[in-house]
Amino acid sequence: MRLWICIAFLCTVLCASAERPAMLQGVIRAGQFVRDAVGGAKDMYRAYKDMREANYKGADKYFHARGNYDAARRGPGGAWAARVI
């Protein structure tokens, strides 16, 4: 029974990836946006962590700019995360 379910699922995935209907493309773009946004948030957090580790007065603008730059390079989701954070 499980074998047939796996085969049916695999056939569905293969057929859907071959045709790429508009709804599936929207879901894929949404997934990429979310992945970029999470990656952008990680970039911002990494810059914040580095700033706390450096513990140098007046360096906050540098680390904030670095985090924004790294996040924005990820794509639309990363740019959105940089603006929000």
ZITAQUI-V318052 format. One record per residue. PHI is phi in whole degrees, 0 to 359 (999 if undefined). PSI is psi in degrees with one decimal (NA if undefined). Layout:
# ZITAQUI-V318052
phi->[PHI;PHI]
psi->[PSI;PSI]
This chain:
# ZITAQUI-V318052
phi->[999;296;298;292;295;296;294;296;296;297;297;296;295;295;292;292;286;284;267;51;296;300;295;294;297;297;294;295;296;296;296;294;298;296;298;295;294;294;297;296;296;295;298;296;293;297;295;296;297;295;296;295;290;293;51;245;295;86;268;296;293;298;292;295;295;295;296;298;298;297;292;291;288;288;137;300;293;292;296;296;297;295;292;290;280]
psi->[-46.6;-34.7;-43.1;-36.0;-42.0;-41.5;-42.2;-41.7;-42.6;-42.5;-39.9;-43.8;-43.3;-41.1;-40.3;-36.7;-24.5;-37.0;-35.5;69.3;163.3;-38.6;-40.3;-38.7;-38.0;-40.2;-40.3;-43.5;-39.2;-40.3;-40.2;-38.7;-45.8;-42.3;-42.0;-39.3;-41.7;-42.0;-38.9;-39.9;-37.5;-39.4;-43.5;-40.7;-39.7;-40.4;-39.6;-42.7;-41.3;-37.6;-43.8;-36.1;-38.8;-38.4;48.2;127.3;131.9;2.2;2.0;-34.9;-38.2;-49.3;-35.7;-43.2;-38.9;-42.1;-42.2;-43.0;-48.5;-41.2;-41.3;-27.0;-14.6;-29.0;-167.4;-38.8;-39.2;-39.6;-39.2;-43.7;-38.6;-39.2;-41.0;-42.8;NA]
